[in-house]
Amino acid sequence: MGNRAAPLNHLENAVPTRNLDYLPALYEPEQADFLAHLLSSPWHIPRAFIAGSFQGESLRDYYRDPVELGWTRQISFDHTFLGDAALKERLAKPARVLRTLVWNSDDVLDVHRSLYGDGPHHTFMDMPRDLRGHLWMDRVERDSVLAGTATSRGYSYYFRKMLSLAVLNVADAEIGTQVDVVWGNPGDPVKRIRATLAKAPFKRVRSRAELHAHLAAYRAGSGPAA
C-alpha cells in the first residue's frame, strides 16, 4: 500500500515532494561535482524524467523555491547560506503560492470515457496516482493565459475528488478561482479540465487544531499542567 497511500497523503496534506512536484537544483554548472557524486551512488540516483503538458524552456522552469512551496516556517536567517539574499527577496514579495486544485469530475470522466471509444483518446490518467515516480507537470491556465503548473494529480477516495497541487501566480491564486488544467502529453489530444482553487493543505490538519486547543485551554487555566 505504500506506493499508493503515501503519495496521496502528500497530496491531501500539501507536502511537495522532490522529483514529483519539482526538480532539485542539481543541474547547474556549479553543482556538477555533487551531481556526479550522487549519480555514482547506488543509494541515491536523481530521476529527471518529465511528463505532462507544461513544457519548460530549461530545467530551471521545474525548480521551485521554499516560499512558493509553502515552507516559510522552515526558513531561518540566523546563519548564512547559498541563496539567502534571493530568498529574503522572495519572502518579502512572493511571486507564486501553493494551492490545491479540485478537478471537475465530469471533465475527468471524459478522459476515462475516451479510452472506450473509437479514434484518438486522451492521455491515460492513472488511478489513484501515476505510480512511475517521476515529475508530471501540467499547464494551469486562467482565461487561456498561463497561471502556473499542476503536479501530484491523484484521486482521493476520502474526498471522492481528483486533486492536484499547484504553484500559481499570486494574482491568480485567490481561493475559489476557476482555472483550466491542460491535460495531455505533447502529441496527444488535449483536454481542458476545469478546476477550482482550494487551500493547501486540502485536508484538515487535525493534529495542529488539537494542539492549538490544548494550548488555549492551558493558557486559560483549564488545561493540564505542562
Disulfide bonds with the S-S distance in Angstrom:
none
